[in-house]
Amino acid sequence: MSRYILHFAPDNASLIIRLALDALGQHYTAVLVDRSRTEQASPRYLRLNPHGLIPALEVPDGPIFETAAILLWLTDRHGELGPSARSPKRADFLKWLFFVSNTFHPALRMTFYPEKYVGPDPEHQSRVRQEMQKALKQHLISIEARAAHAPFALAIQLYLAALLRWCALYPADTNRDWFQLNDLPHLHAMCRAVEALPCTTAAQTAEGLGPTPFSAPRYATPPQGSAT
Ligand SMILES: N[C@@H](CCC(=O)N[C@@H](CS)C(=O)NCC(=O)O)C(=O)O
């Protein structure tokens, strides 16, 4: 029995935790949350994450939800993903990890699921999507400036690589003028570096991510489950 059980759907935020666990060389069992059957809202899954969001990671202390919380827990438990609590680099690590999870990731979510934030009116949805894309563009300029100054800790690199992938792919039917990875050379280089890691090779196989999942992504063709 593994110490860790990752509840995942392909190309969902669980990808970030899969990359982290594989980067750490930690053994884990991956359990599919079947999104085609909305299993993330099932009573069984809600016992792991009452908010019905993927991922959840079961650890010996109980289930953890929220991507950044899981990354921070793994960092503190295993090191390698980021600086330790007493490191002089810890403050910078925490502020960027929290910026990515509290500001960037929710803004991106609002472009994926505007109906969850503003209801069924298509005009409202389109307006919130446009506003969030404008905000995301600004956030990317700020993150790129930080990346130009020094590389991010691995936990943040893995998180950002997945978010940049989704900026390029989701939602499928929307205007993407706001996002060009080529305009962000340090983040582009970071994506290439993450692609060269063995943890990415493992995720490509497990989730059908294709040859360049972060620098030039294509829609996943997963061996099991579905991304949406
Ligand atoms: N704040 C959450 C967000 C996770 C999230 O957005 N998960 C998406 C998949 S990438 C999800 O579960 N979507 C299903 C839904 O919203 O019903 C985290 O960081 O873990």
The ligand as an SDF file (V2000), in Angstrom:
LIG
                    3D

 20 19  0  0  0  0  0  0  0  0999 V2000
   -8.0270   25.8790   -5.8750 N   0  0  0  0  0  0  0  0  0  0  0  0
   -8.0120   24.5330   -6.3660 C   0  0  0  0  0  0  0  0  0  0  0  0
   -8.4280   24.5390   -7.8260 C   0  0  0  0  0  0  0  0  0  0  0  0
   -8.3990   23.1620   -8.4320 C   0  0  0  0  0  0  0  0  0  0  0  0
   -9.2030   23.1010   -9.7130 C   0  0  0  0  0  0  0  0  0  0  0  0
   -9.5550   24.1340  -10.3100 O   0  0  0  0  0  0  0  0  0  0  0  0
   -9.4970   21.8900  -10.1450 N   0  0  0  0  0  0  0  0  0  0  0  0
  -10.3060   21.7060  -11.3350 C   0  0  0  0  0  0  0  0  0  0  0  0
   -9.5790   20.7990  -12.3350 C   0  0  0  0  0  0  0  0  0  0  0  0
   -8.1190   21.5630  -12.9350 S   0  0  0  0  0  0  0  0  0  0  0  0
  -11.5970   20.9910  -10.9670 C   0  0  0  0  0  0  0  0  0  0  0  0
  -11.6240   20.2090  -10.0430 O   0  0  0  0  0  0  0  0  0  0  0  0
  -12.6550   21.2880  -11.7200 N   0  0  0  0  0  0  0  0  0  0  0  0
  -13.8950   20.6000  -11.5330 C   0  0  0  0  0  0  0  0  0  0  0  0
  -14.9860   21.5250  -11.1200 C   0  0  0  0  0  0  0  0  0  0  0  0
  -14.7700   22.7450  -10.9740 O   0  0  0  0  0  0  0  0  0  0  0  0
  -16.1010   20.9830  -10.9520 O   0  0  0  0  0  0  0  0  0  0  0  0
   -6.6150   23.9310   -6.2090 C   0  0  0  0  0  0  0  0  0  0  0  0
   -5.6610   24.6780   -6.2600 O   0  0  0  0  0  0  0  0  0  0  0  0
   -6.5050   22.7090   -6.0170 O   0  0  0  0  0  0  0  0  0  0  0  0
  1  2  1  0
  2  3  1  0
  2 18  1  0
  3  4  1  0
  4  5  1  0
  5  6  2  0
  5  7  1  0
  7  8  1  0
  8  9  1  0
  8 11  1  0
  9 10  1  0
 11 12  2  0
 11 13  1  0
 13 14  1  0
 14 15  1  0
 15 16  2  0
 15 17  1  0
 18 19  2  0
 18 20  1  0
M  END
$$$$
